[in-house]
Amino acid sequence: MSEAADQATNLLKALSGRSRLMILCQLVDGEQAVSELADALEMRQAAVSQQLALLRKDGLVSARREARTIHYSLAGEEARRIIEVLYELFCDNDAC
């Protein structure tokens, strides 16, 4: 039970940061490169990369290199399911 609590704590910590939450929301739709995420979120690539590094360290995203481009995706079903619930609770078609 302690290990499960640690995993839940890491996930909830990651979700507590606005930028990280928005990145995870973008990745629900599938794999994206840093440049795609930066454009979609109107953030600098360096800021997106920094947040992705934290998410990767926590095991929430995985990375795949293709030539010079790194593509990121959600690493587990837990994050996807929580993001989907948050979307249902807080977003409607006009808000998100």
N, CA and C atoms as an extended XYZ file, in Angstrom:
288
Properties=species:S:1:pos:R:3:atomname:S:1:resname:S:1:resid:I:1 pbc="F F F"
N         0.817       -1.187        0.000 N   MET     1
C         0.000        0.000        0.000 CA  MET     1
C         0.866        1.258        0.000 C   MET     1
N         2.001        1.217        0.658 N   SER     2
C         2.898        2.361        0.717 CA  SER     2
C         3.415        2.738       -0.669 C   SER     2
N         3.752        1.739       -1.481 N   GLU     3
C         4.237        2.013       -2.833 CA  GLU     3
C         3.144        2.652       -3.682 C   GLU     3
N         1.926        2.178       -3.541 N   ALA     4
C         0.803        2.759       -4.282 CA  ALA     4
C         0.580        4.209       -3.863 C   ALA     4
N         0.713        4.488       -2.572 N   ALA     5
C         0.562        5.863       -2.085 CA  ALA     5
C         1.656        6.758       -2.650 C   ALA     5
N         2.875        6.243       -2.756 N   ASP     6
C         3.973        7.012       -3.350 CA  ASP     6
C         3.688        7.325       -4.814 C   ASP     6
N         3.187        6.351       -5.550 N   GLN     7
C         2.859        6.564       -6.963 CA  GLN     7
C         1.760        7.612       -7.102 C   GLN     7
N         0.730        7.512       -6.265 N   ALA     8
C        -0.364        8.483       -6.312 CA  ALA     8
C         0.136        9.880       -5.973 C   ALA     8
N         1.008        9.975       -4.979 N   THR     9
C         1.567       11.268       -4.581 CA  THR     9
C         2.358       11.892       -5.724 C   THR     9
N         3.187       11.101       -6.405 N   ASN    10
C         3.965       11.617       -7.536 CA  ASN    10
C         3.052       12.113       -8.649 C   ASN    10
N         2.005       11.364       -8.941 N   LEU    11
C         1.077       11.769       -9.990 CA  LEU    11
C         0.371       13.061       -9.610 C   LEU    11
N        -0.118       13.146       -8.393 N   LEU    12
C        -0.832       14.347       -7.963 CA  LEU    12
C         0.089       15.557       -7.884 C   LEU    12
N         1.351       15.361       -7.496 N   LYS    13
C         2.325       16.465       -7.500 CA  LYS    13
C         2.516       16.999       -8.911 C   LYS    13
N         2.641       16.082       -9.865 N   ALA    14
C         2.829       16.495      -11.258 CA  ALA    14
C         1.620       17.270      -11.757 C   ALA    14
N         0.437       16.853      -11.362 N   LEU    15
C        -0.787       17.516      -11.805 CA  LEU    15
C        -0.985       18.872      -11.151 C   LEU    15
N        -0.269       19.137      -10.059 N   SER    16
C        -0.455       20.398       -9.345 CA  SER    16
C         0.205       21.579      -10.052 C   SER    16
N         1.078       21.317      -10.993 N   GLY    17
C         1.700       22.396      -11.760 CA  GLY    17
C         0.912       22.658      -13.030 C   GLY    17
N         0.511       23.905      -13.239 N   ARG    18
C        -0.325       24.255      -14.396 CA  ARG    18
C         0.307       23.818      -15.711 C   ARG    18
N         1.579       24.116      -15.911 N   SER    19
C         2.250       23.761      -17.169 CA  SER    19
C         2.300       22.252      -17.360 C   SER    19
N         2.629       21.533      -16.300 N   ARG    20
C         2.690       20.070      -16.401 CA  ARG    20
C         1.315       19.484      -16.692 C   ARG    20
N         0.291       20.023      -16.043 N   LEU    21
C        -1.071       19.553      -16.287 CA  LEU    21
C        -1.463       19.779      -17.742 C   LEU    21
N        -1.144       20.949      -18.274 N   MET    22
C        -1.485       21.251      -19.664 CA  MET    22
C        -0.725       20.346      -20.630 C   MET    22
N         0.526       20.054      -20.333 N   ILE    23
C         1.306       19.137      -21.176 CA  ILE    23
C         0.672       17.755      -21.160 C   ILE    23
N         0.319       17.268      -19.983 N   LEU    24
C        -0.311       15.951      -19.885 CA  LEU    24
C        -1.642       15.930      -20.632 C   LEU    24
N        -2.401       17.015      -20.550 N   CYS    25
C        -3.667       17.095      -21.295 CA  CYS    25
C        -3.423       16.987      -22.799 C   CYS    25
N        -2.392       17.652      -23.286 N   GLN    26
C        -2.061       17.574      -24.717 CA  GLN    26
C        -1.674       16.156      -25.116 C   GLN    26
N        -0.967       15.464      -24.244 N   LEU    27
C        -0.474       14.129      -24.574 CA  LEU    27
C        -1.559       13.055      -24.514 C   LEU    27
N        -2.722       13.379      -23.946 N   VAL    28
C        -3.835       12.423      -23.960 CA  VAL    28
C        -4.212       12.100      -25.402 C   VAL    28
N        -4.068       13.083      -26.284 N   ASP    29
C        -4.428       12.893      -27.694 CA  ASP    29
C        -3.384       12.114      -28.472 C   ASP    29
N        -2.250       11.823      -27.862 N   GLY    30
C        -1.222       11.041      -28.533 CA  GLY    30
C         0.146       11.694      -28.458 C   GLY    30
N         1.101       10.997      -29.021 N   GLU    31
C         2.507       11.398      -28.998 CA  GLU    31
C         2.708       12.744      -29.692 C   GLU    31
N         3.573       13.581      -29.092 N   GLN    32
C         3.888       14.881      -29.683 CA  GLN    32
C         5.341       15.236      -29.421 C   GLN    32
N         5.898       16.003      -30.332 N   ALA    33
C         7.256       16.520      -30.181 CA  ALA    33
C         7.220       17.776      -29.310 C   ALA    33
N         8.365       18.131      -28.765 N   VAL    34
C         8.465       19.323      -27.919 CA  VAL    34
C         7.973       20.554      -28.669 C   VAL    34
N         8.357       20.700      -29.926 N   SER    35
C         7.950       21.878      -30.699 CA  SER    35
C         6.436       21.932      -30.875 C   SER    35
N         5.799       20.781      -31.065 N   GLU    36
C         4.337       20.735      -31.196 CA  GLU    36
C         3.665       21.139      -29.887 C   GLU    36
N         4.195       20.628      -28.788 N   LEU    37
C         3.646       20.991      -27.480 CA  LEU    37
C         3.817       22.481      -27.211 C   LEU    37
N         4.995       23.003      -27.508 N   ALA    38
C         5.265       24.424      -27.278 CA  ALA    38
C         4.307       25.296      -28.085 C   ALA    38
N         4.087       24.944      -29.339 N   ASP    39
C         3.161       25.712      -30.178 CA  ASP    39
C         1.736       25.634      -29.646 C   ASP    39
N         1.288       24.435      -29.314 N   ALA    40
C        -0.086       24.243      -28.850 CA  ALA    40
C        -0.352       24.967      -27.533 C   ALA    40
N         0.648       25.010      -26.668 N   LEU    41
C         0.478       25.599      -25.342 CA  LEU    41
C         0.969       27.039      -25.257 C   LEU    41
N         1.507       27.540      -26.370 N   GLU    42
C         2.059       28.894      -26.420 CA  GLU    42
C         3.090       29.108      -25.312 C   GLU    42
N         4.010       28.152      -25.246 N   MET    43
C         5.111       28.203      -24.280 CA  MET    43
C         6.430       28.128      -25.037 C   MET    43
N         7.497       28.582      -24.409 N   ARG    44
C         8.822       28.430      -25.006 CA  ARG    44
C         9.218       26.959      -24.963 C   ARG    44
N         9.965       26.531      -25.979 N   GLN    45
C        10.400       25.135      -26.030 CA  GLN    45
C        11.243       24.767      -24.815 C   GLN    45
N        12.067       25.693      -24.346 N   ALA    46
C        12.910       25.411      -23.179 CA  ALA    46
C        12.055       25.140      -21.946 C   ALA    46
N        10.982       25.901      -21.781 N   ALA    47
C        10.092       25.702      -20.633 CA  ALA    47
C         9.372       24.360      -20.732 C   ALA    47
N         8.932       24.011      -21.931 N   VAL    48
C         8.261       22.725      -22.143 CA  VAL    48
C         9.235       21.588      -21.864 C   VAL    48
N        10.453       21.712      -22.364 N   SER    49
C        11.465       20.671      -22.145 CA  SER    49
C        11.752       20.479      -20.662 C   SER    49
N        11.816       21.575      -19.928 N   GLN    50
C        12.075       21.500      -18.491 CA  GLN    50
C        10.947       20.750      -17.778 C   GLN    50
N         9.714       21.062      -18.121 N   GLN    51
C         8.576       20.385      -17.494 CA  GLN    51
C         8.510       18.913      -17.905 C   GLN    51
N         8.830       18.624      -19.161 N   LEU    52
C         8.848       17.235      -19.623 CA  LEU    52
C         9.906       16.420      -18.892 C   LEU    52
N        11.033       17.042      -18.594 N   ALA    53
C        12.086       16.340      -17.850 CA  ALA    53
C        11.580       15.928      -16.468 C   ALA    53
N        10.837       16.809      -15.817 N   LEU    54
C        10.266       16.475      -14.507 CA  LEU    54
C         9.235       15.356      -14.631 C   LEU    54
N         8.388       15.447      -15.650 N   LEU    55
C         7.369       14.417      -15.860 CA  LEU    55
C         8.001       13.068      -16.191 C   LEU    55
N         9.081       13.117      -16.945 N   ARG    56
C         9.782       11.877      -17.300 CA  ARG    56
C        10.439       11.264      -16.061 C   ARG    56
N        11.037       12.105      -15.223 N   LYS    57
C        11.667       11.638      -13.983 CA  LYS    57
C        10.647       10.955      -13.077 C   LYS    57
N         9.423       11.485      -13.068 N   ASP    58
C         8.355       10.907      -12.253 CA  ASP    58
C         7.685        9.710      -12.924 C   ASP    58
N         8.129        9.381      -14.144 N   GLY    59
C         7.590        8.217      -14.833 CA  GLY    59
C         6.234        8.431      -15.471 C   GLY    59
N         5.857        9.692      -15.695 N   LEU    60
C         4.543        9.980      -16.264 CA  LEU    60
C         4.555       10.091      -17.776 C   LEU    60
N         5.702       10.422      -18.348 N   VAL    61
C         5.822       10.459      -19.804 CA  VAL    61
C         7.016        9.618      -20.229 C   VAL    61
N         6.940        9.139      -21.443 N   SER    62
C         8.072        8.420      -22.023 CA  SER    62
C         8.486        9.158      -23.286 C   SER    62
N         9.719        8.927      -23.706 N   ALA    63
C        10.274        9.635      -24.853 CA  ALA    63
C        10.776        8.643      -25.888 C   ALA    63
N        10.636        9.050      -27.141 N   ARG    64
C        11.135        8.260      -28.262 CA  ARG    64
C        11.859        9.216      -29.203 C   ARG    64
N        13.104        8.890      -29.524 N   ARG    65
C        13.897        9.750      -30.410 CA  ARG    65
C        13.734        9.289      -31.854 C   ARG    65
N        13.530       10.274      -32.715 N   GLU    66
C        13.478       10.035      -34.157 CA  GLU    66
C        14.357       11.102      -34.806 C   GLU    66
N        15.543       10.696      -35.220 N   ALA    67
C        16.555       11.634      -35.731 CA  ALA    67
C        16.850       12.666      -34.635 C   ALA    67
N        16.603       13.950      -34.921 N   ARG    68
C        16.890       14.995      -33.932 CA  ARG    68
C        15.674       15.372      -33.095 C   ARG    68
N        14.555       14.730      -33.364 N   THR    69
C        13.312       15.070      -32.683 CA  THR    69
C        12.989       14.038      -31.611 C   THR    69
N        12.580       14.523      -30.455 N   ILE    70
C        12.138       13.627      -29.385 CA  ILE    70
C        10.623       13.750      -29.270 C   ILE    70
N         9.966       12.608      -29.346 N   HIS    71
C         8.511       12.548      -29.240 CA  HIS    71
C         8.148       12.039      -27.852 C   HIS    71
N         7.190       12.698      -27.223 N   TYR    72
C         6.766       12.329      -25.876 CA  TYR    72
C         5.350       11.778      -25.906 C   TYR    72
N         5.093       10.852      -24.995 N   SER    73
C         3.753       10.285      -24.840 CA  SER    73
C         3.531        9.967      -23.368 C   SER    73
N         2.276        9.764      -23.004 N   LEU    74
C         1.974        9.364      -21.635 CA  LEU    74
C         2.548        7.982      -21.391 C   LEU    74
N         3.145        7.801      -20.239 N   ALA    75
C         3.815        6.536      -19.940 CA  ALA    75
C         2.871        5.493      -19.362 C   ALA    75
N         1.759        5.914      -18.805 N   GLY    76
C         0.878        4.946      -18.174 CA  GLY    76
C        -0.581        5.315      -18.316 C   GLY    76
N        -1.400        4.349      -18.076 N   GLU    77
C        -2.848        4.538      -18.172 CA  GLU    77
C        -3.390        5.395      -17.028 C   GLU    77
N        -2.706        5.402      -15.885 N   GLU    78
C        -3.193        6.156      -14.732 CA  GLU    78
C        -3.325        7.641      -15.053 C   GLU    78
N        -2.280        8.220      -15.621 N   ALA    79
C        -2.312        9.647      -15.956 CA  ALA    79
C        -3.417        9.929      -16.963 C   ALA    79
N        -3.549        9.083      -17.970 N   ARG    80
C        -4.582        9.278      -18.995 CA  ARG    80
C        -5.977        9.282      -18.358 C   ARG    80
N        -6.219        8.348      -17.486 N   ARG    81
C        -7.546        8.247      -16.875 CA  ARG    81
C        -7.848        9.453      -15.992 C   ARG    81
N        -6.862        9.911      -15.233 N   ILE    82
C        -7.087       11.071      -14.367 CA  ILE    82
C        -7.306       12.329      -15.197 C   ILE    82
N        -6.538       12.514      -16.251 N   ILE    83
C        -6.720       13.679      -17.127 CA  ILE    83
C        -8.116       13.652      -17.737 C   ILE    83
N        -8.572       12.490      -18.158 N   GLU    84
C        -9.910       12.376      -18.742 CA  GLU    84
C       -10.990       12.739      -17.726 C   GLU    84
N       -10.826       12.318      -16.475 N   VAL    85
C       -11.789       12.671      -15.426 CA  VAL    85
C       -11.759       14.177      -15.172 C   VAL    85
N       -10.570       14.764      -15.083 N   LEU    86
C       -10.461       16.212      -14.888 CA  LEU    86
C       -11.124       16.963      -16.031 C   LEU    86
N       -10.946       16.479      -17.247 N   TYR    87
C       -11.575       17.112      -18.405 CA  TYR    87
C       -13.093       17.070      -18.262 C   TYR    87
N       -13.627       15.910      -17.889 N   GLU    88
C       -15.077       15.774      -17.713 CA  GLU    88
C       -15.598       16.708      -16.626 C   GLU    88
N       -14.845       16.862      -15.542 N   LEU    89
C       -15.288       17.682      -14.420 CA  LEU    89
C       -15.172       19.182      -14.676 C   LEU    89
N       -14.108       19.608      -15.347 N   PHE    90
C       -13.810       21.034      -15.414 CA  PHE    90
C       -13.903       21.669      -16.793 C   PHE    90
N       -14.010       20.883      -17.821 N   CYS    91
C       -14.018       21.444      -19.171 CA  CYS    91
C       -15.340       21.143      -19.858 C   CYS    91
N       -15.768       22.103      -20.650 N   ASP    92
C       -16.838       21.826      -21.592 CA  ASP    92
C       -16.310       22.228      -22.955 C   ASP    92
N       -17.084       22.092      -23.971 N   ASN    93
C       -16.593       22.362      -25.328 CA  ASN    93
C       -16.112       23.796      -25.503 C   ASN    93
N       -16.684       24.728      -24.761 N   ASP    94
C       -16.288       26.129      -24.901 CA  ASP    94
C       -15.067       26.484      -24.060 C   ASP    94
N       -14.869       25.802      -22.930 N   ALA    95
C       -13.826       26.197      -21.981 CA  ALA    95
C       -12.453       25.639      -22.314 C   ALA    95
N       -12.378       24.510      -22.973 N   CYS    96
C       -11.078       23.875      -23.183 CA  CYS    96
C       -10.744       23.736      -24.651 C   CYS    96
